[in-house]
Amino acid sequence: MTVVIDTLKTRGAARTGGAPQPSPAPKLELYKKREPIHPKLVHGPFRMVKWVLLVVLLGIYYAVPWIRWARPGDLPDQAVLVDLAHGRFYLFGLHFWAQEVYFVTGLLVISALALFLVTALFGRLWCGYACPQTVWTDLYIAVERLFEGDRNARLKLAKAPWSFDKLWRKSGKHTVWVAVAAATGGAWVFYYADAPTLWGDLWGGRASVTAYVWVGLLTFTTYAFAGLMREQVCTYMCPWPRIQGAMLDKDSLQVTYRYDRGEPRGAHKKGADWAGRGDCVDCRQCVVVCPMGIDIRNGPQLECINCGLCIDACDEVMTKVGRPRGLIAYDTDAAVAARSAKKTPVYRLVRGRTVYYAVALSLAAAAMAWGLETRSSVDLNVLRDRNPTFVRLKDGSVRNGYTLKLANRGAEARTYRVVFDGPASAELRAVGLPGRRELTVEVEPNRVRALRVFVIVPAEAATRHSTPAAFSVRDLKDGETDTVPTVFLAGPGRAR
């Protein structure tokens, strides 16, 4: 070995005319350059389902801000509205306040559990059919196909030198991509303000800087994710492909290559015998139609989004060669393994994890429904003064100060009665409101009214340093009440 190394050094020195030169270190490639994927158009039931869902989901996204719904006061009459200025979220007949974050949490928990259950049963249906990245990428590929043709035409155009034909096709595609991205960003900001008004303001240059910034940001991200990055978002940026591995097992229905029927694979000539070989003719149509660029015949893979397009492509080929459809289908690993062992496959939809997800989902949904059903339209919040904690007046009586925030979540103005339950002979005083033992307060619909309230207790009744107390509010129309506990403090203090 030493002789070989010395010989190589000597030859290197001879070539360079001097001392032996060290061999250059190999270049370390830490990132593989993306190879663009040009999926072929395929026809079949799964492709049709994806087209229908694309139209329906995008239609919902773009149309919902324009649906009108009567709102009280000066609120825009919009069915779905996120009112950041006042901390409100309106969803048709429901509306939620910022303090009711538990309802938003409940909605997120229900969505997560539903996703877990669907994934455990049927694989990554969300990724393949309803994920925004999938939906917008499908739309962008359709636009690309419109300008540049199907897979073979796009591959040929990509390799062709620049010409007028290539320029106008590329320019037209990117122009429509930017327009779709801008519509995406524009539709998003409509959820945060009155859509017709904001539409005119955006085009007239009267909208806020924040609105233009968000439209620009979402335009850029939609264009980049759906047009330029595509499968990279699903493979490298999205955490769900890695999380979903914990939801799947051998009994989960997924897009599956039935190797028990397809192997051994190989080319097949028309009229040749099928004996001793599998049904897969190695045509690679399942690969060229895949938007992720993978080969489903390699088994379950991180990149697979279970869109089913490879099923359509394979069924089309099987029909042409006269073999049964379903070589690639929604199936389970357990069923494929059972058929390989000459056993009857058993499909187990009801199993431990699906029961757990279903029960957890039912409980979360029931808790959410109960919370909405028992939700009161009145809410009281009490803040007691901290400095000073109490004041002793000249006549010896003790005064505590409180700030009451009375929320009317209803759609009409309400009149409430506020009562203090604490030390005997306590009097209530509030600026601009009559009353001694109780206060009568009017609150506008969907508003919060803050009251500065003083509770005064005579000296003979203020005998304890801390007395448990409570404020109660009652709706004079329908009797809804809310009670908030507090304390009344008394003790040595400086006279005022």
C-alpha positions as CSV (number, residue, x, y, z in Angstrom):
1,M,0.0,0.0,0.0
2,T,2.9,2.4,0.9
3,V,4.5,1.7,-2.5
4,V,1.3,2.5,-4.3
5,I,0.8,5.8,-2.4
6,D,4.5,6.8,-3.0
7,T,4.1,6.0,-6.7
8,L,1.0,8.2,-7.0
9,K,2.7,11.0,-5.2
10,T,5.7,10.8,-7.5
11,R,3.5,10.9,-10.6
12,G,1.6,13.9,-9.2
13,A,4.9,15.7,-8.6
14,A,6.1,14.9,-12.1
15,R,2.9,16.3,-13.6
16,T,3.1,19.5,-11.6
17,G,6.9,19.8,-11.9
18,G,7.5,20.2,-8.2
19,A,6.6,18.8,-4.9
20,P,3.8,16.2,-4.6
21,Q,0.4,18.0,-4.5
22,P,-2.4,16.8,-2.3
23,S,-5.5,15.6,-4.1
24,P,-8.4,18.0,-4.0
25,A,-11.1,17.2,-1.4
26,P,-14.4,16.0,-3.0
27,K,-17.1,18.6,-3.0
28,L,-19.6,17.9,-0.3
29,E,-23.2,18.4,-1.6
30,L,-25.5,19.1,1.3
31,Y,-28.6,19.9,-0.8
32,K,-29.8,18.2,-3.9
33,K,-31.1,20.5,-6.6
34,R,-34.9,20.1,-7.1
35,E,-35.9,18.2,-10.2
36,P,-39.1,19.7,-11.5
37,I,-42.0,17.3,-11.6
38,H,-44.4,17.4,-14.5
39,P,-47.3,15.1,-13.7
40,K,-49.3,13.7,-16.6
41,L,-53.0,14.4,-16.9
42,V,-55.0,11.3,-16.1
43,H,-58.8,10.6,-16.3
44,G,-60.7,8.5,-13.8
45,P,-63.0,8.7,-10.7
46,F,-60.3,9.9,-8.3
47,R,-59.2,12.7,-10.7
48,M,-62.9,13.7,-11.0
49,V,-63.3,13.8,-7.3
50,K,-60.3,16.0,-7.0
51,W,-61.7,18.4,-9.7
52,V,-65.0,18.6,-7.9
53,L,-63.4,19.3,-4.5
54,L,-61.1,21.9,-6.1
55,V,-64.1,23.8,-7.5
56,V,-66.2,23.4,-4.3
57,L,-63.4,24.3,-1.8
58,L,-62.1,27.3,-3.8
59,G,-65.7,28.4,-4.3
60,I,-66.3,28.4,-0.6
61,Y,-63.1,30.2,0.1
62,Y,-63.7,33.0,-2.4
63,A,-67.5,33.3,-1.9
64,V,-68.0,33.1,1.9
65,P,-66.9,36.7,2.7
66,W,-69.6,38.0,0.3
67,I,-72.4,36.2,2.1
68,R,-74.6,38.8,3.9
69,W,-75.9,38.3,7.4
70,A,-77.7,41.0,9.6
71,R,-75.5,42.3,12.4
72,P,-76.4,44.7,15.1
73,G,-75.1,48.3,15.4
74,D,-72.4,49.5,13.0
75,L,-71.0,46.0,12.3
76,P,-70.8,45.0,8.6
77,D,-73.6,42.6,7.6
78,Q,-71.2,39.8,6.9
79,A,-71.8,36.1,7.6
80,V,-68.2,35.2,8.5
81,L,-66.2,38.1,10.1
82,V,-63.1,38.3,12.2
83,D,-63.4,41.6,14.1
84,L,-59.9,42.2,15.4
85,A,-60.6,45.7,16.7
86,H,-63.2,44.4,19.2
87,G,-61.9,40.9,19.7
88,R,-64.9,39.2,18.0
89,F,-65.4,36.3,15.6
90,Y,-68.8,36.0,13.8
91,L,-69.9,32.7,12.2
92,F,-73.4,33.1,10.8
93,G,-75.7,32.9,13.8
94,L,-72.8,32.4,16.3
95,H,-70.3,34.9,17.6
96,F,-67.4,34.5,19.9
97,W,-65.5,36.9,22.1
98,A,-61.8,36.9,22.8
99,Q,-62.6,35.8,26.4
100,E,-64.2,32.7,25.0
101,V,-61.0,31.3,23.7
102,Y,-62.1,27.9,25.0
103,F,-64.6,27.6,22.2
104,V,-61.9,28.2,19.6
105,T,-59.7,25.6,21.5
106,G,-62.6,23.2,21.4
107,L,-63.1,23.7,17.7
108,L,-59.4,23.0,17.1
109,V,-59.5,19.9,19.3
110,I,-62.5,18.5,17.4
111,S,-60.8,19.2,14.0
112,A,-57.6,17.5,15.2
113,L,-59.5,14.4,16.5
114,A,-61.5,14.2,13.3
115,L,-58.3,14.3,11.3
116,F,-56.8,11.6,13.5
117,L,-59.8,9.3,13.0
118,V,-60.0,9.8,9.3
119,T,-56.3,9.2,8.9
120,A,-56.4,6.0,11.0
121,L,-59.2,4.7,8.9
122,F,-58.5,5.9,5.4
123,G,-54.9,7.3,5.3
124,R,-54.0,10.8,4.2
125,L,-57.3,11.9,2.6
126,W,-56.8,15.4,3.9
127,C,-53.5,15.7,2.2
128,G,-54.7,14.2,-1.1
129,Y,-58.0,16.1,-1.5
130,A,-58.6,19.0,0.9
131,C,-55.3,20.5,2.0
132,P,-54.9,24.1,0.7
133,Q,-51.5,23.3,-0.6
134,T,-52.9,20.4,-2.6
135,V,-55.9,22.3,-3.9
136,W,-53.9,25.4,-5.1
137,T,-51.1,23.2,-6.5
138,D,-53.8,21.3,-8.6
139,L,-55.1,24.7,-9.9
140,Y,-51.6,25.9,-10.7
141,I,-50.8,22.6,-12.6
142,A,-54.0,23.0,-14.6
143,V,-52.9,26.6,-15.5
144,E,-49.5,25.3,-16.5
145,R,-51.0,22.5,-18.6
146,L,-53.3,25.1,-20.3
147,F,-50.3,27.2,-21.5
148,E,-47.6,24.6,-21.9
149,G,-49.5,21.3,-22.7
150,D,-49.4,18.0,-21.0
151,R,-46.3,16.3,-19.5
152,N,-44.4,15.5,-22.7
153,A,-45.0,18.9,-24.2
154,R,-43.8,20.6,-21.0
155,L,-40.7,18.5,-20.8
156,K,-39.9,19.4,-24.5
157,L,-40.6,23.1,-23.8
158,A,-38.3,23.1,-20.8
159,K,-35.4,21.7,-22.9
160,A,-36.1,24.0,-25.9
161,P,-34.0,27.2,-26.4
162,W,-35.7,30.5,-25.7
163,S,-38.0,31.6,-28.5
164,F,-41.1,33.8,-28.8
165,D,-43.3,30.7,-28.4
166,K,-41.6,29.7,-25.2
167,L,-41.6,33.3,-23.9
168,W,-45.3,33.9,-24.3
169,R,-46.2,30.5,-22.9
170,K,-44.0,31.0,-19.8
171,S,-45.1,34.6,-19.4
172,G,-48.8,33.8,-19.7
173,K,-48.5,31.0,-17.1
174,H,-46.7,33.1,-14.5
175,T,-49.1,36.0,-15.1
176,V,-52.1,33.8,-14.4
177,W,-50.3,32.3,-11.4
178,V,-49.7,35.8,-9.9
179,A,-53.4,36.7,-10.6
180,V,-54.6,33.6,-8.8
181,A,-52.2,34.3,-5.9
182,A,-53.4,37.9,-5.6
183,A,-57.0,36.7,-5.6
184,T,-56.0,34.3,-2.8
185,G,-54.5,37.1,-0.7
186,G,-57.3,39.4,-1.5
187,A,-60.0,36.9,-0.5
188,W,-58.2,36.3,2.9
189,V,-58.3,40.0,4.0
190,F,-62.1,40.1,3.1
191,Y,-62.7,37.9,6.2
192,Y,-61.5,40.7,8.4
193,A,-63.6,43.6,7.1
194,D,-66.7,44.3,5.1
195,A,-65.9,42.7,1.8
196,P,-67.7,45.1,-0.6
197,T,-66.3,48.1,1.2
198,L,-62.8,46.7,1.3
199,W,-63.0,45.7,-2.3
200,G,-63.5,49.3,-3.4
201,D,-60.9,50.6,-1.0
202,L,-58.3,48.1,-2.3
203,W,-58.8,49.2,-5.9
204,G,-59.1,52.9,-5.0
205,G,-56.0,53.0,-2.9
206,R,-57.9,53.8,0.3
207,A,-57.3,50.6,2.2
208,S,-55.0,50.4,5.2
209,V,-51.3,49.6,4.8
210,T,-51.9,46.4,6.8
211,A,-54.4,45.2,4.2
212,Y,-52.0,45.8,1.3
213,V,-49.1,44.1,3.2
214,W,-51.2,41.0,3.9
215,V,-52.4,40.8,0.3
216,G,-48.8,41.1,-0.9
217,L,-47.6,38.5,1.6
218,L,-50.2,35.9,0.8
219,T,-49.7,36.6,-2.9
220,F,-46.1,35.8,-2.6
221,T,-46.5,32.7,-0.5
222,T,-49.3,31.2,-2.7
223,Y,-47.2,31.8,-5.8
224,A,-44.1,30.3,-4.2
225,F,-45.7,27.4,-2.5
226,A,-48.1,26.3,-5.3
227,G,-46.1,27.4,-8.3
228,L,-42.5,27.0,-7.5
229,M,-42.1,24.7,-4.5
230,R,-45.1,22.3,-4.8
231,E,-44.1,18.9,-3.5
232,Q,-41.2,20.4,-1.4
233,V,-43.8,22.0,0.9
234,C,-45.4,18.6,1.6
235,T,-42.1,16.8,1.9
236,Y,-39.9,19.2,3.8
237,M,-42.0,22.0,5.3
238,C,-45.2,20.3,6.5
239,P,-45.0,18.4,9.8
240,W,-48.1,16.3,9.1
241,P,-46.4,13.6,6.9
242,R,-44.3,12.7,9.9
243,I,-47.1,13.0,12.5
244,Q,-49.4,10.8,10.5
245,G,-47.1,7.9,10.8
246,A,-48.3,7.6,14.4
247,M,-51.9,7.4,13.2
248,L,-51.5,4.7,10.7
249,D,-51.1,0.9,11.2
250,K,-51.3,-2.2,9.1
251,D,-55.1,-2.0,9.0
252,S,-55.3,1.6,7.7
253,L,-56.8,1.9,4.1
254,Q,-54.2,3.6,2.0
255,V,-53.3,3.8,-1.7
256,T,-51.5,0.5,-2.0
257,Y,-49.7,-1.4,-4.8
258,R,-50.9,-5.0,-4.5
259,Y,-47.5,-6.7,-4.9
260,D,-49.2,-10.1,-4.3
261,R,-50.8,-9.7,-7.7
262,G,-48.3,-7.5,-9.5
263,E,-45.0,-9.3,-9.0
264,P,-42.9,-10.4,-10.7
265,R,-43.4,-7.4,-13.0
266,G,-42.1,-6.8,-16.5
267,A,-43.0,-5.8,-20.0
268,H,-45.7,-7.8,-21.7
269,K,-46.3,-8.4,-25.4
270,K,-49.8,-8.6,-26.7
271,G,-51.0,-12.1,-26.9
272,A,-48.3,-13.5,-24.7
273,D,-49.2,-15.8,-21.8
274,W,-49.7,-14.3,-18.3
275,A,-48.7,-17.5,-16.5
276,G,-45.8,-17.3,-14.1
277,R,-45.7,-13.5,-13.9
278,G,-47.5,-10.6,-12.3
279,D,-50.0,-8.1,-13.7
280,C,-47.6,-5.1,-13.5
281,V,-46.3,-4.4,-17.0
282,D,-43.8,-1.9,-15.7
283,C,-45.2,0.9,-17.8
284,R,-44.5,3.5,-15.1
285,Q,-47.7,5.4,-15.7
286,C,-48.3,5.4,-11.9
287,V,-45.1,7.4,-11.6
288,V,-45.6,9.9,-14.4
289,V,-49.0,10.9,-13.1
290,C,-47.9,11.3,-9.4
291,P,-47.7,15.0,-8.3
292,M,-45.1,14.0,-5.8
293,G,-42.9,12.1,-8.3
294,I,-42.8,8.8,-6.4
295,D,-43.2,5.2,-7.3
296,I,-46.1,3.7,-5.3
297,R,-44.7,0.2,-6.1
298,N,-42.0,0.9,-3.5
299,G,-44.5,0.7,-0.7
300,P,-45.7,3.3,1.8
301,Q,-43.7,6.5,1.6
302,L,-43.4,9.8,3.4
303,E,-44.1,11.8,0.2
304,C,-47.3,9.9,-0.8
305,I,-50.4,12.1,-0.2
306,N,-52.9,9.3,-1.1
307,C,-54.5,11.3,-4.0
308,G,-55.4,8.2,-5.9
309,L,-54.2,9.4,-9.3
310,C,-51.9,6.4,-9.7
311,I,-55.1,4.2,-9.2
312,D,-56.7,5.9,-12.2
313,A,-53.6,5.6,-14.3
314,C,-53.1,1.9,-13.5
315,D,-56.8,1.0,-14.0
316,E,-56.6,2.5,-17.5
317,V,-53.5,0.4,-18.3
318,M,-55.1,-2.8,-16.9
319,T,-58.1,-2.2,-19.1
320,K,-56.0,-1.9,-22.2
321,V,-54.0,-5.1,-21.5
322,G,-57.1,-7.0,-20.5
323,R,-56.3,-7.6,-16.9
324,P,-58.6,-6.9,-13.8
325,R,-58.6,-3.3,-12.5
326,G,-57.4,-2.6,-9.0
327,L,-53.7,-3.5,-9.2
328,I,-53.2,-0.2,-7.3
329,A,-56.1,0.5,-5.0
330,Y,-57.1,1.6,-1.5
331,D,-56.1,-1.4,0.6
332,T,-54.4,-2.3,3.8
333,D,-50.9,-3.8,4.3
334,A,-52.5,-6.6,6.4
335,A,-54.8,-7.5,3.5
336,V,-51.9,-7.6,1.0
337,A,-49.8,-9.7,3.3
338,A,-52.7,-12.1,3.9
339,R,-53.3,-12.6,0.2
340,S,-49.6,-13.2,-0.3
341,A,-49.8,-16.0,2.3
342,K,-52.9,-17.4,0.5
343,K,-55.2,-16.3,3.3
344,T,-58.5,-14.5,3.3
345,P,-57.9,-10.8,4.1
346,V,-59.8,-9.3,7.0
347,Y,-60.5,-5.6,7.1
348,R,-60.7,-4.2,10.6
349,L,-62.1,-0.7,10.7
350,V,-63.1,-1.0,14.3
351,R,-59.9,-1.4,16.4
352,G,-58.3,0.1,19.4
353,R,-57.1,3.4,18.0
354,T,-60.2,4.1,15.9
355,V,-62.4,3.5,18.9
356,Y,-60.3,5.8,21.0
357,Y,-60.3,8.6,18.4
358,A,-64.1,8.2,17.9
359,V,-64.9,8.3,21.6
360,A,-62.6,11.3,22.2
361,L,-64.1,13.1,19.2
362,S,-67.7,12.4,20.5
363,L,-66.8,13.7,24.0
364,A,-65.2,16.8,22.6
365,A,-68.1,17.5,20.3
366,A,-70.6,16.9,23.1
367,A,-68.7,19.3,25.4
368,M,-68.7,21.9,22.7
369,A,-72.4,21.5,22.0
370,W,-73.2,21.7,25.7
371,G,-71.1,24.8,26.1
372,L,-72.8,26.5,23.2
373,E,-76.3,25.5,24.4
374,T,-75.7,26.7,28.0
375,R,-73.8,29.8,26.9
376,S,-75.2,33.0,28.5
377,S,-75.6,36.3,26.7
378,V,-74.5,38.2,29.7
379,D,-71.0,38.2,31.2
380,L,-69.7,40.0,34.2
381,N,-66.1,40.7,35.1
382,V,-65.0,42.3,38.4
383,L,-61.7,44.1,39.1
384,R,-61.2,45.3,42.7
385,D,-59.0,48.3,43.4
386,R,-55.5,47.3,44.6
387,N,-54.2,50.7,45.6
388,P,-55.7,51.7,47.9
389,T,-57.4,48.5,48.9
390,F,-60.0,50.4,50.9
391,V,-60.6,53.9,52.2
392,R,-62.0,54.9,55.6
393,L,-64.3,58.0,55.3
394,K,-64.7,60.7,57.8
395,D,-67.8,59.2,59.3
396,G,-66.0,55.9,59.9
397,S,-67.6,54.0,57.1
398,V,-65.4,52.0,54.7
399,R,-65.3,52.3,51.0
400,N,-64.0,49.8,48.4
401,G,-63.7,50.6,44.7
402,Y,-64.5,48.1,41.9
403,T,-64.5,48.2,38.1
404,L,-67.3,46.2,36.6
405,K,-67.2,45.2,33.0
406,L,-70.6,44.1,31.8
407,A,-70.8,42.4,28.5
408,N,-74.0,42.1,26.4
409,R,-73.4,39.3,23.9
410,G,-76.9,39.5,22.5
411,A,-78.1,41.1,19.3
412,E,-80.3,43.8,21.0
413,A,-79.9,46.3,23.8
414,R,-80.4,44.8,27.3
415,T,-81.2,46.3,30.8
416,Y,-79.4,44.6,33.7
417,R,-79.8,44.9,37.5
418,V,-76.5,44.8,39.4
419,V,-76.7,43.7,43.1
420,F,-73.9,43.5,45.7
421,D,-74.0,40.6,48.2
422,G,-71.7,41.3,51.1
423,P,-71.6,43.1,54.5
424,A,-75.0,44.3,55.8
425,S,-76.2,47.8,54.9
426,A,-73.8,48.1,52.0
427,E,-74.6,50.8,49.5
428,L,-73.7,50.9,45.8
429,R,-72.7,54.2,44.1
430,A,-71.8,54.7,40.5
431,V,-71.2,57.8,38.5
432,G,-74.3,58.8,36.5
433,L,-76.4,56.0,37.9
434,P,-79.1,56.2,40.7
435,G,-79.2,53.4,43.3
436,R,-78.3,52.4,46.7
437,R,-78.8,48.7,47.2
438,E,-78.7,47.9,43.4
439,L,-77.9,49.5,40.1
440,T,-79.9,49.5,36.8
441,V,-77.6,49.5,33.8
442,E,-78.3,49.5,30.0
443,V,-75.8,48.0,27.6
444,E,-75.8,48.3,23.9
445,P,-75.9,45.0,21.8
446,N,-72.6,43.2,21.4
447,R,-70.8,45.7,23.6
448,V,-69.0,45.9,26.9
449,R,-69.9,48.7,29.4
450,A,-67.4,49.5,32.1
451,L,-68.7,50.8,35.4
452,R,-66.8,52.5,38.2
453,V,-68.6,51.3,41.3
454,F,-68.0,52.2,45.0
455,V,-69.3,50.0,47.8
456,I,-69.7,51.8,51.1
457,V,-70.3,49.9,54.4
458,P,-71.2,51.7,57.7
459,A,-68.5,51.5,60.5
460,E,-70.7,49.3,62.7
461,A,-71.0,46.7,59.8
462,A,-67.3,46.8,58.7
463,T,-66.0,44.7,61.5
464,R,-63.9,42.1,59.6
465,H,-60.7,42.7,57.8
466,S,-61.9,40.6,54.8
467,T,-65.5,39.7,54.1
468,P,-66.5,37.3,51.2
469,A,-68.8,39.1,48.8
470,A,-70.2,38.8,45.3
471,F,-71.6,41.0,42.4
472,S,-74.6,39.6,40.6
473,V,-76.1,40.8,37.4
474,R,-79.5,39.8,36.1
475,D,-81.1,40.4,32.7
476,L,-84.5,42.0,33.3
477,K,-85.9,40.6,30.1
478,D,-85.1,36.9,30.1
479,G,-83.7,36.4,33.6
480,E,-80.2,35.3,32.7
481,T,-77.7,35.9,35.5
482,D,-74.0,35.9,36.2
483,T,-72.3,36.0,39.6
484,V,-68.7,36.9,40.3
485,P,-67.2,36.4,43.8
486,T,-65.0,39.0,45.3
487,V,-64.1,40.3,48.8
488,F,-64.8,43.5,50.8
489,L,-61.8,44.7,52.8
490,A,-61.9,46.9,55.9
491,G,-59.4,47.9,58.6
492,P,-57.3,50.7,59.9
493,G,-56.9,53.4,57.3
494,R,-56.3,57.1,56.7
495,A,-59.4,59.3,56.8
496,R,-60.4,61.1,53.7
